[in-house]
Amino acid sequence: MKITFAESCTGGLAAAELVAVPDASKGFDGSFVTYAEKLKTALVGVPAADIEKYGVVSTEVAEKMASGCAERLNCEVGVGITGYAGPTGGTENAPVGTVCFGFYVNGAVKSFTKHFGSIGRNEVRRQSVEFVFATLCDILE
């Protein structure tokens, strides 16, 4: 299987963790860092209307990021990550430390929201990547 990522708040950290493993190229060709909303739309096909309707940090947007990156790179697995790592940002419904994840596997999509809290920007990013790989292990098992 081939995997790709569309990462926002993690800024490429999930892809970096994957390529730290020898022979990662057997299952990984590349990924997207879509930090800005316009890149979520332009690069992985998240409809601007969905960002407006649901918010950039939402399971709906994370799911579109996951399916969009997988479709664009012809991968069986796509992961979308969008959140507010902090220390600023956040909304009433999605405070700092909220991260939404989308997982696309062979056409099926699942999503999750994690509230890590105000544990620091880099810790939110690190725990997000840990969640991604743990969840992928469960989904692909």
Secondary structure, DSSP 8 states (H G I E B T S, - for coil): --EEEEESTTTTHHHHHHHTSTTGGGTB---EE--SHHHHHHHH---HHHHHHH-SSSHHHHHHHHHHHHHHTT-SEEEEEEE--SSS---SSS-TTEEEEEEEETTEEEEEEEE--SS-HHHHHHHHHHHHHHHHHHHH-
